[in-house]
Amino acid sequence: MIEFNHIYKSFHVGRPNEVTALQDVNLHIAASEFLILVGSNGSGKSTLLNLIAGNVFPTSGEIKIAGQNVNKLPEYKRSQWLARVFQNPLQGTAPELSIVENFRLASLRTSPKTLKIGLTADFKKEISDRVAMLGLGLENKLQQAMGSLSGGQRQALSLLMAVMADIKILLLDEPTAALDPRSAEIVLKTANKLIKDYSITAIMITHNLKDAHQYGSRIIQLHNGEIVRDIEKDKKESLSYADMYEWFI
Ligand SMILES: Nc1ncnc2c1ncn2[C@@H]1O[C@H](COP(=O)(O)OP(=O)(O)OP(=O)(O)O)[C@@H](O)[C@H]1O
């Protein structure tokens, strides 16, 4: 689904402050894989996600998505099949609009420009049914402003909006870093369920090793811009939390 072939990414090339964020990264991520990305600060995790999202381009090497070379494909074109959920629950939703209006905006984002999606009874019913499946009781608050919800509730809805827009790739950039433990758990359980139910290829950056241990089908550790560990499903299942902690010592 996603292929990195000999990817290098440097910033400020040729200047005294040149920095190499990724070097010779080779990575194949299969469709429906849920990849967890760990690594110390500055190891290149966000750069890897940014390269997939298309808001930075590789210095050299080739990135393919679904077999197509996307080296130069701009971010707005990728947003038809890719969504990203950020640390800050305020990012990516319109706080002054209601929950249902936010879902309408999200549907418009990936629909053909000519298609008008109104707030019809059918649309509201569909949103209500899907929101009910989150199990957070938010289906009774669809007219409430997004900004009045808790960070965890908003992140869970952001995830649902992303997957309902028929995306193929979901990028989770420390989605629970700003949340309390209970809300973080709700959001990750929601993400896990949606990724499975909608067969999405997902990549999540986390600094939380418990979450890295509990979620995902594969785990990769970056260090100084290189992949230093790549642990597939079977081995990941037998990995202990203590083993992972050792990686950072
Ligand atoms: N837009 C940019 N301009 C210049 N340097 C950058 C840019 N983006 C990233 N870098 C540099 O590339 C390196 C890798 O950064 P990156 O943000 O990918 O690391 P990270 O693993 O996500 O770190 P963190 O865990 O702190 O978020 C760092 O040295 C960083 O300063």
The ligand as an ORCA input file, in Angstrom:
! r2SCAN-3c Opt
* xyz 0 1
  N      10.462     21.759      8.521
  C      11.654     21.497      9.063
  N      12.694     22.355      8.887
  C      13.900     22.089      9.411
  N      14.188     20.989     10.146
  C      13.208     20.111     10.363
  C      11.889     20.310      9.829
  N      11.120     19.252     10.196
  C      11.908     18.445     10.924
  N      13.164     18.946     11.020
  C      14.309     18.337     11.707
  O      14.372     16.975     11.312
  C      14.699     16.151     12.427
  C      13.590     15.120     12.638
  O      12.442     15.810     13.078
  P      11.019     15.127     13.286
  O      10.063     16.209     13.682
  O      10.687     14.307     12.121
  O      11.303     14.168     14.551
  P      10.278     13.443     15.515
  O      10.804     12.069     15.717
  O       8.896     13.580     15.022
  O      10.455     14.265     16.861
  P       9.434     14.540     18.093
  O       9.264     13.227     18.797
  O      10.167     15.527     18.920
  O       8.169     15.081     17.522
  C      14.907     17.072     13.614
  O      16.274     17.354     13.712
  C      14.120     18.303     13.218
  O      14.662     19.461     13.819
*
